[in-house]
Amino acid sequence: MFDKLSERLQGVISGLQGRGRLTEDNIADALRQVRMALLEADVALAVVKTLIDSIKAKVVGMEFDKSFTPGQILIRAIHEELIKILGEGTRPINLRAQPPVVILLAGLQGAGKTTTAGKLAKWLKENERKKVLLSSTDVYRPAAILQLERLATQLQVGYQPSDPKESPVKLAQQALKEARQSLYDVLIIDTAGRLHVDAQMMEEVKQISAAVSPLETLFVVDSMAGQDAVNAAKSFGEALNLTGVILTKTDGDARGGAALSVRQITGRPILYLGTGEKSEALEVFHPERIASRILGMGDVLSLMEDVSRKVDREQAEKLANKIQKGKDFDFNDLHDQLLQVQNMGGLSSLMDKLPAKLAGKAAQGNMPDDRQIRQQVAIIRSMTAKERRYPKLLDGSRKRRISAGSGVPVSEINKLFKSYQEMQKMMKMMSKGGMSKLMRAFGGKLPGF
């Protein structure tokens, strides 16, 4: 998300290098480019005007320390105003009520409400230690009911069966009754969506809300919807007492305008970002971190949290001890490292949180993409246990067999073997404390890539 906007803004800022002071004249062109970048990113016109006016008022004529460049001053001003637009501070989901706490999800069809219901259930179960019940009131799309049931089974959370012949309001009431009787902490209700906003849908979701009195009514919106997201936000905001927003499919949107617009239009905080298809791909929304991502500063805090939450520490310590004892790094170890990267959302998710300069350098190092990582895992899994333990056994005949088993050409196996050899070399240097030698050997690039 924000790739194109981030690229444009970095170009604007670099154009101010060498200026001694920010004046109305020399900043006019820069702000015009910022305005264009925001509009191209599908940010609502009213939001763009507010943002540009605020930045201009803050920086024009400002006296600043000579140790700062005009570009740096502009970055700081944009960063501060972006945080205001996105919503300063963070608000956790409200669970402070007598159980069961009811969370109602509303939004247009295709926004990802059902998937989000599953992700939110998993997040509440693992991070808040809550007993969660899922319920669907989408009687118009039986596939949605089945999808939610399967998600509940997969995530090992409660599920209230839904009969498509019943009214959505009655289904919601039955789910609430079950949540109370079975002592659930949280009830998440998934509602029906439509391809467009209509009076019938709005009336129905209003009746469901009145029947269950949700503590949180969350507007689920596709981040790729652009101006449609803004229009839908207005309609849902008028029909329901929205308390927050969940932005979905942020991994596939290079524009990101919805994030900047929906918060301003609804006046409600963005609580979560859906960052992928997997059930764990849900992030708490932090305005400061998102503003930093937009400006190419990266989001190192979120990256560190990902590592802390998703990396298998026991496995990492086991590998470290193995290397320290002088034992060889083998294909079993490489396989485990590749799975760790996948578990963190793949390289694309990691790169998105790196500062632009570091991400650029990493990309120049020809890092494999997520598809290539899956391919490398398949290659290793096509090896015998002995071949994984003793990579030197891999001769031409064995590579051809592995090629047939993994469905990739021998050239890819050779490429993986070369990467493995470089990583093994890196591990040996690390075991001897030769970090400076290591960096010189790989010229600052990531070893193996």
C-alpha positions in Angstrom: 0.0 0.0 0.0 1.1 3.6 -0.7 3.9 2.6 -3.1 3.0 5.1 -5.8 2.2 7.9 -3.3 5.4 7.3 -1.4 7.5 7.3 -4.6 5.9 10.6 -5.8 6.4 12.3 -2.4 10.0 11.3 -2.2 10.6 12.8 -5.6 9.0 16.1 -4.5 11.1 16.3 -1.4 14.4 15.5 -3.2 13.6 18.4 -5.6 13.9 20.9 -2.6 17.5 19.9 -1.8 19.8 22.9 -1.8 17.1 25.5 -1.0 18.1 27.7 1.9 14.6 28.6 3.0 11.0 27.6 2.3 9.1 30.5 0.7 5.7 30.7 -0.8 7.3 30.8 -4.3 9.7 27.9 -4.0 7.2 25.7 -2.2 4.3 26.4 -4.6 5.5 23.8 -7.1 6.3 21.3 -4.4 2.9 21.5 -2.9 1.3 21.3 -6.4 3.1 18.0 -6.9 2.1 16.8 -3.5 -1.5 17.7 -4.4 -1.3 15.7 -7.6 0.3 12.7 -5.9 -2.5 12.7 -3.3 -5.3 12.9 -6.0 -3.7 10.2 -8.1 -3.7 8.0 -4.9 -7.5 8.5 -4.8 -7.5 10.7 -1.7 -10.8 12.6 -1.5 -10.5 16.2 -2.8 -11.7 17.7 0.5 -9.1 15.8 2.4 -6.4 16.9 -0.1 -7.3 20.6 0.3 -7.3 20.3 4.1 -3.9 18.6 4.1 -2.2 21.0 1.6 -3.6 24.1 3.4 -2.3 22.8 6.7 1.2 22.0 5.4 1.4 25.4 3.7 0.4 27.3 6.8 3.0 25.4 8.8 6.1 25.8 6.6 5.9 28.9 4.6 8.2 31.5 6.0 9.4 29.2 8.7 12.9 29.9 10.1 14.8 26.7 10.8 18.1 25.4 11.9 20.6 25.3 9.1 21.4 21.7 10.0 18.0 20.8 8.5 17.3 21.0 4.8 14.1 22.4 3.3 13.3 18.9 2.2 13.6 17.6 5.8 11.4 20.4 7.1 8.8 19.6 4.5 8.9 15.9 5.4 8.3 16.7 9.1 5.4 19.0 8.2 3.8 16.4 5.9 4.4 13.7 8.5 2.7 15.7 11.2 -0.3 16.5 9.0 -0.7 13.0 7.7 -0.9 11.8 11.3 -3.6 14.3 12.0 -5.6 13.1 8.9 -5.1 9.5 9.8 -6.1 10.1 13.4 -3.6 10.9 16.1 -2.9 8.1 18.6 -4.4 4.6 18.5 -7.6 3.3 20.0 -7.8 -0.4 20.9 -11.0 -2.2 20.2 -13.5 -1.6 23.0 -14.0 -4.8 25.1 -14.9 -3.0 28.3 -18.5 -4.2 28.8 -20.4 -7.0 30.3 -19.8 -10.1 28.2 -20.7 -10.9 25.6 -19.3 -7.9 23.8 -21.1 -7.6 20.4 -19.0 -6.5 17.3 -21.0 -5.8 14.2 -19.2 -5.8 10.8 -20.8 -3.8 7.9 -19.7 -2.8 4.4 -20.2 -3.4 0.7 -20.1 -6.8 -1.0 -16.5 -7.8 -1.8 -14.9 -5.7 0.9 -13.8 -8.8 2.8 -16.2 -8.8 5.8 -16.4 -12.6 6.2 -12.6 -13.1 6.0 -12.1 -10.1 8.3 -14.6 -11.7 10.8 -12.3 -14.7 11.0 -9.1 -12.7 11.2 -10.6 -10.6 14.0 -11.7 -13.7 15.9 -8.2 -15.1 15.7 -6.7 -11.8 16.8 -9.0 -11.5 19.8 -8.4 -15.1 20.8 -4.6 -14.9 20.6 -3.9 -11.3 21.7 -6.8 -10.7 24.1 -7.4 -14.3 25.3 -11.1 -14.0 24.5 -13.6 -16.8 23.9 -15.1 -15.8 20.5 -18.4 -16.8 18.8 -18.8 -16.1 15.0 -22.2 -15.6 13.4 -23.4 -14.8 9.9 -26.6 -13.0 9.0 -25.9 -13.1 5.2 -29.0 -15.1 4.2 -28.6 -14.0 0.5 -25.2 -15.7 0.0 -25.2 -19.2 1.5 -21.5 -19.4 0.5 -20.7 -16.7 3.0 -22.4 -18.7 5.8 -20.4 -21.8 4.8 -17.2 -19.8 4.5 -17.6 -18.4 8.0 -18.3 -21.9 9.4 -15.2 -23.3 7.9 -13.1 -20.4 9.2 -14.5 -20.9 12.7 -13.5 -24.6 12.5 -10.1 -23.8 11.2 -9.4 -21.2 13.8 -11.0 -23.3 16.6 -13.5 -20.6 17.7 -17.2 -20.8 18.3 -19.7 -20.7 15.5 -23.5 -20.2 15.6 -25.2 -22.1 12.7 -27.3 -19.9 10.4 -30.4 -21.0 8.6 -30.8 -19.0 5.3 -34.6 -19.4 5.7 -34.6 -17.2 8.8 -34.5 -13.4 8.9 -31.1 -11.7 9.5 -32.5 -10.1 12.6 -33.6 -13.4 14.1 -30.3 -15.0 13.3 -28.5 -12.2 15.1 -30.8 -12.6 18.2 -30.2 -16.3 18.2 -26.4 -15.8 18.1 -26.6 -13.3 21.0 -28.7 -15.8 23.0 -26.1 -18.5 22.4 -23.2 -16.2 23.3 -24.9 -15.4 26.6 -25.8 -19.0 27.5 -22.4 -20.4 26.5 -20.5 -17.6 28.3 -18.7 -16.2 25.3 -16.6 -13.1 25.8 -17.1 -11.7 22.2 -19.8 -12.2 19.5 -18.8 -11.1 16.0 -21.7 -10.7 13.6 -21.0 -10.7 9.9 -23.7 -8.9 7.9 -24.7 -9.1 4.2 -23.1 -6.8 1.7 -24.4 -5.4 -1.6 -22.7 -4.3 -4.8 -24.0 -0.8 -4.1 -25.6 1.1 -1.3 -29.4 0.7 -1.2 -32.2 1.6 1.2 -33.2 -2.1 1.8 -29.7 -3.1 2.9 -29.3 -0.1 5.1 -32.7 -0.7 6.8 -31.8 -4.4 7.4 -28.4 -3.7 9.0 -30.0 -0.9 11.1 -32.5 -3.5 12.4 -29.8 -6.0 13.2 -27.9 -3.3 15.1 -31.0 -2.3 17.1 -31.6 -6.0 17.9 -28.2 -6.8 19.4 -26.9 -3.3 20.5 -23.3 -3.8 19.4 -20.5 -2.1 21.4 -18.4 -1.8 18.2 -19.9 -1.3 14.8 -17.0 -1.5 12.4 -17.1 -0.4 8.7 -15.1 -2.9 6.6 -13.8 -1.2 3.5 -11.7 -2.4 0.5 -8.6 -0.1 0.4 -8.6 -0.5 -3.4 -12.1 0.9 -3.8 -10.9 4.5 -4.1 -13.7 7.1 -4.3 -16.3 4.3 -4.0 -15.0 3.7 -0.5 -15.6 7.4 0.4 -19.1 7.3 -0.9 -19.9 4.1 0.9 -18.4 5.5 4.1 -20.8 8.5 4.0 -23.8 6.2 3.5 -22.9 3.8 6.3 -22.0 6.6 8.6 -25.4 8.1 8.2 -27.2 4.8 8.7 -25.2 3.4 11.6 -23.4 4.6 14.6 -20.0 3.5 13.3 -17.4 3.3 16.0 -14.4 2.3 13.8 -13.0 1.2 10.4 -11.1 -1.9 9.2 -9.2 -1.4 5.9 -8.8 -4.6 3.9 -6.6 -5.7 1.0 -3.9 -3.2 1.9 -1.3 -5.6 0.5 -2.6 -5.2 -3.0 -3.2 -1.5 -3.2 -0.4 0.8 -4.5 -2.5 3.9 -4.0 -3.8 3.9 -0.4 -6.1 6.9 -0.8 -8.9 5.2 1.1 -6.9 5.2 4.3 -6.4 8.9 4.1 -10.1 9.6 3.1 -12.2 7.2 5.1 -10.9 8.4 8.5 -11.7 12.0 7.6 -15.1 11.3 6.1 -16.4 9.0 8.8 -14.7 10.8 11.7 -14.1 7.3 13.1 -10.7 5.7 13.8 -9.2 3.0 11.7 -8.6 0.1 14.0 -7.1 -2.6 11.8 -5.4 -3.2 8.5 -6.0 -6.4 6.5 -2.6 -7.2 5.0 -3.1 -10.5 3.2 -5.3 -13.5 2.7 -4.0 -15.6 5.7 -6.0 -15.6 8.9 -3.1 -13.9 10.8 -2.8 -11.1 8.3 -4.4 -8.4 10.5 -2.5 -5.5 11.9 -3.4 -2.9 14.5 -3.5 0.5 12.8 -0.9 3.0 14.0 -1.2 6.4 12.3 2.3 7.5 13.1 3.7 4.3 11.5 1.5 4.5 8.4 2.6 8.2 7.9 6.2 7.1 8.1 5.6 4.3 5.5 4.0 6.9 3.1 7.0 9.1 3.3 9.4 6.2 2.7 10.7 6.1 6.3 9.6 2.5 6.8 7.8 1.0 9.8 10.6 -0.6 11.8 8.4 -0.9 15.0 5.8 -3.0 13.2 8.6 -5.1 11.7 10.1 -5.7 15.1 6.6 -6.7 16.4 6.2 -9.1 13.5 9.5 -10.7 14.3 8.8 -10.9 18.0 5.3 -12.4 17.4 5.9 -14.7 14.5 9.5 -15.9 14.6 10.1 -19.2 16.4 12.6 -18.2 19.1 13.4 -21.8 20.1 14.2 -22.7 16.5 16.3 -19.5 16.1 18.3 -20.3 19.3 18.8 -23.9 18.2 20.3 -22.7 14.9 22.5 -20.1 16.7 23.8 -22.8 19.0 24.5 -25.1 16.1 26.5 -22.5 14.2 28.5 -21.5 17.4 29.5 -25.1 17.8 31.0 -25.1 14.3 28.4 -27.4 12.8 27.5 -26.9 9.1 24.4 -25.0 8.0 22.4 -27.5 5.9 19.3 -27.5 3.8 17.1 -28.4 6.8 18.2 -25.1 8.4 17.6 -23.2 5.1 14.1 -24.8 4.8 13.3 -23.6 8.3 14.5 -20.0 7.6 12.4 -19.9 4.4 9.3 -21.0 6.4 10.0 -18.3 9.0 9.9 -15.6 6.2 6.7 -17.1 4.8 5.1 -17.0 8.3 5.9 -13.3 8.6 3.8 -12.6 5.4 6.5 -13.1 2.8 9.3 -10.8 1.7 6.9 -8.3 0.2 5.4 -7.7 3.7 8.8 -7.3 5.2 10.0 -5.0 2.4 6.9 -2.8 2.8 8.0 -2.0 6.4 11.7 -1.2 5.5 12.7 2.5 4.9 12.7 3.2 1.2 16.5 3.4 0.9 17.1 0.1 2.6 14.3 -1.6 0.7 15.8 -0.3 -2.6 19.3 -1.6 -1.7 17.7 -5.0 -0.8 15.9 -5.1 -4.1 19.1 -4.3 -5.9 20.5 -7.4 -4.2 18.1 -9.5 -6.4 16.2 -10.9 -3.5 13.8 -13.7 -4.4 10.1 -12.9 -4.5 7.5 -14.8 -2.6 6.8 -17.1 -5.5 10.5 -18.0 -5.7 10.6 -18.7 -1.9 7.7 -21.2 -2.3 9.6 -22.7 -5.2 12.8 -23.1 -3.1 10.8 -24.8 -0.3 9.4 -27.2 -2.9 13.0 -28.0 -4.1 14.2 -28.8 -0.5 11.2 -30.9 0.2 12.0 -33.0 -2.9 15.4 -34.0 -1.4 16.0 -37.0 0.7 16.7 -36.6 4.4 20.3 -37.5 3.7 20.6 -34.9 0.9 19.3 -32.2 3.1 21.8 -33.1 5.8 24.7 -33.5 3.4 24.3 -31.1 0.5 27.6 -32.1 -1.1 25.9 -35.3 -2.2 23.9 -33.3 -4.8 25.4 -34.5 -8.2 23.8 -34.2 -11.6 21.7 -37.3 -11.3 20.3 -36.3 -7.9 19.5 -32.8 -9.2 17.6 -34.2 -12.1 15.5 -36.3 -9.8 14.8 -33.3 -7.5 13.9 -31.3 -10.6 11.3 -33.9 -11.6 9.9 -34.1 -8.0 9.6 -30.3 -7.5 8.6 -29.4 -11.0 11.4 -26.8 -11.5 14.3 -26.8 -13.9 17.7 -27.9 -12.8 19.0 -24.3 -13.3 16.8 -23.2 -10.3 18.2 -26.0 -8.2 21.7 -24.8 -9.1 20.8 -21.3 -8.2 19.4 -22.4 -4.8 22.6 -24.5 -4.2 24.7 -21.4 -4.8 22.6 -19.4 -2.4 22.9 -22.1 0.2 26.7 -22.1 -0.2 26.9 -18.3 0.3 24.7 -18.6 3.4 26.8 -21.4 4.8 29.9 -19.1 4.2 28.1 -16.3 6.1 27.2 -18.6 9.0 30.9 -19.7 9.3 32.0 -16.1 9.4 29.4 -15.3 12.0 30.5 -18.2 14.2 34.1 -16.8 14.2 32.9 -13.3 15.0 34.0 -11.9 11.6 31.1 -9.5 11.0 33.3 -6.9 9.3 34.8 -9.6 7.0 31.2 -10.7 6.3 30.0 -7.3 5.2 33.1 -6.8 2.9 32.6 -10.3 1.4 29.0 -9.6 0.4 29.4 -5.9 -0.4 26.5 -4.8 1.7 24.0 -7.1 -0.1 22.0 -9.8 1.5 24.0 -13.1 1.3 22.6 -15.7 -1.0 20.4 -13.2 -2.9 
